[in-house]
Structures are given as structure tokens and as C-alpha cells.
Amino acid sequence: MLAFLRNTLALAAVAFATHAAAQITFYEHDNYQGRSFTAERDVEDFGRFGFNDKASSVDVRGERWEICEDIRFGGRCIVLRQGQYPNLSSFGFNDRASSARPVGRDERASDNRYGPPPVAQVNTRPGPVITFYEHDGFQGRSFTTDRDIGDFSRVGFNDRASSVEVRGERWEVCEDARFGGRCLILRPGRYANLSSMGMNDRISSVRAISRDFRVEDNRYAPAYAPDYRRRPEEQLFQANVISVRAVVSNAQQRCWVEREQIGQDRTSANVPGAIAGAVIGGILGHQVGGGSGRDAATAVGVIGGAAIGANVGQPTYTQDVQRCDRPVAQARPDYWDVAYVFRGQEYHVQMTSPPGPTLVVNASGEPRV
């Protein structure tokens, strides 16, 4: 049974690596600068997104895409392979794309339909990146940057952001230009509505915060509430848990939670429990792509992911044991900080209870329950 499970997961991983979800991002300027627009399905008219005849560079992920000069896939069209295209002028498509659609993996395309080869493969381990969206729920026009922006007026996005996605590191967003006025720190994750923190249509500047820079708790934005429920017909995968940190807040003392091995009768090993160990508790928040992790309140106990779940065929079992610098009343972890790896990239998620040896994720690495 275990061998069958391993083979099934291995085949699923291989299938995903070979056929990742189709996605394309168009940028307003060369070298992936300026406003951007991302699509995962057919787009018949870029005018609906305020992006008609404005694309100058493009990033293709997962599958091939066909881009066309006219709406509804009319006029001159070319097929782009997965990769990055820093300048569409090289093949006569600068400021000319009006529609786009993914090309199925089984669909044959003649050589004369292809554009030039990409200059680089997709970077699967990006540095600090932040994307602002014009409307709630990551809708409408968007603007992506990997560097400090002192004045959003220069990129046509002043006081327009209603949702934001943070990758890699923390970012500081401010109401006024040059990082003035009220400012908040955003941890890695997806914030579907800035109204909850009083920042809707108010952001005028942004800058990255290095992982070594200490930040007071009152400078952080309120925790966001993402929706991790499974979507209809969404393809799901298994991601390996590599570590779990049980975080306990206590202003007076240092406490942590350890997983301790306890002797067990070999005949009572729980094989079904090991297989079902992937069942997880509630998810508090998700940090995308190798972030520095949520700042711990006072102490963190580290638990290796390999030790999670039942120990099949071993004469021991494990249980959570709380320890403190000096005796205190029993404290319950505020949350469990879980690190997992999917497609070679490390992710973090905060949960209300410890997970099993794997997490269920979608094609973007987001956890699902």
C-alpha cells in the first residue's frame, strides 16, 4: 500500500512538472517594467483590461500561448513558448497585442506560427516582488515592482490600489510619496481587500524590508483572511512538509513545543494513521515563495517535517511536549508555522494545528482544505 502511494505521488509530481498551469503576463514597458496584466485563460479583447496595444514584454509560464494583433484572435498571430521575452519589438509585436489564448499541450503548431525563442527560462525562485491591483480580489489593472517606488504617480498608479500580492520578503506601503504619512508593513501573502486596513486607494509609495530588519509589531498590517477552500475542478497536488514551528506567545517567559519520542509496542503501529496524516487543520495565513516567515511572538519550537504523522513500522511514537525556561501554567501555541516544498520552492503557512507529512496544494502552491 505504501509503495503504491509513493508511486502515485511521484507520478503526480512528474505530471505537474511537465504540464504546469498555463499563465501569461504582459508588461507595459520593455524588460518587464511598468503596469502588468496576467491571464490564465482566453482573453478575447485586451481593451476590457485597459491593455489593448500596450504590451512591450511578456512572461510565459506552463504552456504555449498564442497572441494576436486583433481582438477575438484575429489578424497576425504568433505562438510563444514558455519563457521570457523582454522586448516584443524584435518580432514586430510591440504595442500591438489585442488578444491571447493558451495553446493546448496536444495541439500541433507549424514552425511558421512560432515567435522567436525566449531569452531565458522562467525564474521559479523570485526575489522580493509586490503586485498591486486596481480592484478587490486581484482584479483590474495591475502594477508589479521588485524595487522601491517613491512616487506611484510616475507609474500611473497613485491612490489606486485595492488589493495586493506580496512575494519573497516584507514590503512597507505608505499613504504619501517618498514613504511619508501612515505606513504599514505587509508580510508575504495575498491581501484581497485593502479596505480592512484603511489603505484602499491610498497607497502612494512602497519599499522592500530586508529579512534582517527588525520591525515593531504595531507597524504590521492586520492579518489577512484568504480563502483556501477547494475550487470546482481545481487540480490538486501533494507537497512535502519540511518543518513545523509551534509558536507560543508569552511576554514574560520563553516557551516552546517539542515533538518527543515515546516508547511503543511494535504491534500497535498505526499504518492507516500514517496514510491519513496529510489531513490538516485550519489555515490562518499563507506566505508565498520562500518568505522570511511570520515574526514569532516570543519563542518557536522546531519540529522536523519527517517526524510528523504516525511512525509506521517503528517501535516509537511521538507527542507534543511544551517546555519553558521556568515552570508556568500550560500554554497553547498561538499558531503552527509550517514550511513545505512544492516544485522546488519553499512556502510557509500558519495553521491552527500541526499537519501531517504532506499538504494539499493547487498548481500555484497555495494550500487547499
N, C-alpha and C positions, 0 to 999 in steps of 0.2 A: 504493500500500500504506500509506504513512504517513498519507495523508488519510483512508483507511478506518479506521485505528487511532484517529486523533484523534476522528473522528465516533463511533466505538463507545464510547470513554471518555466523551465528552461526554454521549451518551445515557444511559450508566450513571449518571453523576453526577446528571443531571436526574431519572432514575427514583428514585434514592435520596433526593434532596431532597424529592420528592413523597410517597414511601411509605417513611418511616423505620420501623424496627422498633418494634413495639408494646411499651410499658412503662408501668407504673403504680406509684407509690409512695404508700403510706398512712402518715400520721403520727398519733401518739397524741394530740397536742395541736394547738390552732389555730396557724396561721402556720408550719407545717412544723417543729414542735418535738417533743421527746421521742423515744421509740422509733419506728422506722420499719420498714416491710415492703414489699419490692419484688417485683413479679411480671411475668413476660413471657409467661405462658400462663394458661390457665384455672385458677382456684383455686376448688374447689367448697365448701371449708369452711375459713374463717379460723381455726377452733379448732385446726387442726393446726399452726399457726404461733404460737399463743398470742395471736391478734389479733382474736378474734371480738368484735364490738360495741365496738371500741376506737378506730376511726378518727375523727379530727376534722378533718383536712385532707388534701388529695391533690394529687399532681402527675402529670398525664397526658402521655405522650410518644408521638409517632409515629402512633398510630391512636386511634380512639374506643374507649372501654371502657364496658361495662355493669356496674353494681354493684347488688347485690340485698340485701334485708333478711334473707332466709333462706338457709340452705345449699342447695347444688345449684340456685342461681339461681331460688329460689322467693320468694314474697311480692312486695312492691313493688320494682320495678326502674327505674332511670333510666340513660340513656346520657350519658356525659360526653365532650365534645370535647377535643382536645389543648389543654393549658394548665394553669394553676394555680388551685386552689380553696382559699383559706386558711381557710375556715370552712364545714363541712358543715351547720351548724345552719340556714343561710339557706334550705336546701331540705329540711329535715326528715330529714337522714341522719346527724346527729352520733351517734356511738357506736351505729350500727345496721347497718353493713355486715357481711355474713357470707359473701359470695361475689362473685366478679368474673370477667369474661372479656372478651377483646378483641372488638370488632365489626369484621368484615371490611370492607375498603375498598369492596367491591362490594355489601355488604349494605345494603338500604334501611331507614331507620328513620323512622317517622312523627314529626311535630313534637311530639306529646304525650308521646313517650318521652324527650325530651331534658331534661337538667337545665339550670340557668341557664348563661349564657355564662361562660367563665373570666375572671378579673380581669386576667390577664397571660399573655403568651406564655412558653413555656419558655425559660429563660436558658441559652444554649448556651456561655457563657463564664463559668463559675462561679469565685468566688474560692476561697481555701483551704477545703477540706472534707475531713473524715475520717469514715469509717463503720466501726464495729466490729460484728463478727458473733459470735454465741454459739458457733458450731461451726466446725470447719475447713472450708476450701473455700467460705467466704462463705455458710454455711448457718445456718438457725435465726433467732432474733430478732436484730434489728439496732438500732443506735443511731447517728444521724448528727448531727454538730455542725459549725458554722462559727465557733465561738468557744471560748475557753479554758474548760475544765471542771476546777475544783479538787477535786471530790469526786464520783466516779461513783455513790456511794450515793444521791445526790439524784435521779439519773435511773434508779435501779434496775438498774445495770449494773456494780457493783463486783466486780472479780475474776471476770469472766465472759467476757471477750473471748478468742476463739481464732483469729480471722483479721481482717484489716483492709485497707481500701482508702483510699489517700491521694491526694487530688487538689489540684492548684494549687500548693501550697507544701509545705515540710517541716513535720513535726509532732514534738514531743517527747512521749513516753509515759513515765509513771513508775509505780513499784510502789505508792507511798504517796500519800495525799491531799495536796493543796497542793504537788504536784511534788517530793515527798520520796522518799527511798530510791533504788534503782537506776533510772536513766533512760536512754533510748535515743532517738536521732533517726531518724525514718523519712523517707526520700526519697519523692517521688511514685511511686506504683505500687500493685500488689496483692500482699499478703502472705497466702498461703493457709494458713499454719500458723505460729503464734507460738511453738510449742514449740522450734523451731530456734534461737531467740534467748533462750530461757529466760523468756518473758513470757506463756506460756499461762495464762489465768485468774489473772493477777496485776496487771493494769493498773487503777489507781485514779484517775489524773488525766492530763490531756492539755492541751497548748497549742501554738499555731502558732508557727513560727520564720520570721521575715521573711527575704526573699531576700538582704538586705544584711548579715545577722548571720553572722559567721564562726564556724565550728564545727570543733573538732579532729577528726581522722579517727577517733580511738578512741571518740568519742561516737556514731558511726553504728551502726545495726543491721546485722547481716550481710546481704550481698546475698541477695535472694530468688531463687527459681528457678521462674518461671512457665512454663506450658505453652503454647507458641504453635503447636502443631500444628493443622491444619485439622480442624474438626469435621464429621461427616457432615451433608450438606445445608445447611451454613452458607453464607449468601450473602456473597460477597466483592466487594471494590471496589479501585480503584487510587487511591492517594494520592500527591500530588506531593511529592518530596523538595526541600526548600528550602535545606538546608545540611548539611555533614558536617564534623565536627571529629575529627581524628586525635589522640588523647591519648597522650602518651608520658611515662612516669614516670621521673624521674631526680633523685635528691636533690642532685646536685652542679651540674648544668648545665641550662639551658633549651633544650629541643629541640622541634621541631615538624615537621609533614609538610605539604608544599605540593603542589598539583597544577600541574605545569609543562607548558606547551605546547611540543611538538616538531614540527619541520617534517615533512611527509608528502606523498607523491605523491598527487595528487588521484584517480588511478585506483584507489588501494587503499583508498578509504573503505569502512568496514565497515557497510553498511546492516543486514544481519541482526543484527550485534552491537548496534546501537542499539535494535532492537526487543526483543532479548533482554536488554537492560540492566537490566530490573527484577528479575532473579534476584539474591537476596540471600544473605548468609552467615548464620551462626548468630546468634541474638539472645540477648544477655546479660541484658537487663532493659528494662522499658518504663516510661516516666513519662507519666502521663495528664494531658492537658489543660493545656498551657502552663506547666509547671513551670519552676523556675529552672535545671534541669539538674543532672546529677551533678557534684559538685565535682571539678575537674581536679586531677590529682596534682601536676604542675609546669608543664605547658605544653600549649597547644592550638593546632593549626593549623586555620584555617578554609578550607573549600572550598565554593564555591557549588554548590547542587544542580544548576543548569542546566549545569554543566560536567561532570557525571558521565555515564559511558557514552560510546559512540562518537560522534564529531562527524561526522554524516552530511553529505556534500557539502562539507566544509571541508578546506582544504589542511594542516590541522594535526591532531595527536592529542595526548593528554595522558598523563602518567605521574606517579606519586607520587615526590616527592623529599624526603628528610629533610634538615633543616638544624638546626644547633646553634650556640650562641654561640661555641664553640671546638671544634676537631676532637675527635671522640670515636669510639669504635667504633660501628658501625651499631646503632641501637636499633629495636626493633619496637614499633609502637603497642600500648598495653595494650588499647585498645578504640576503636571509632569511635562518636562521639556524633552521632546522626542526627536532624535535625529535619524533620518533614513536616507538611503541612496536609491536613486532612480535614473537610469540611463547615464550612469557615471557622475551624476551631480548630487550634491548633498543638500537636503532640505531640512527644515525644522518645523515642528508643530507643537502647540501647547494643548494638553489634553487633561480631562478631569480624572482619568485613571490610567494606569500603565497599559501598554499594548502587548500584543503577542510578538512573535518573531518577524511578522510582516505586517504591512499596512496596505489597504486597498487604495489605489490612486487612479486618476484619469490620465489621459495622454499628455497632459501638461504637468504631471507630477503633483497635482492637488489631491489631498486626501478626500475620500468619499465614505459615507456611512449610510 
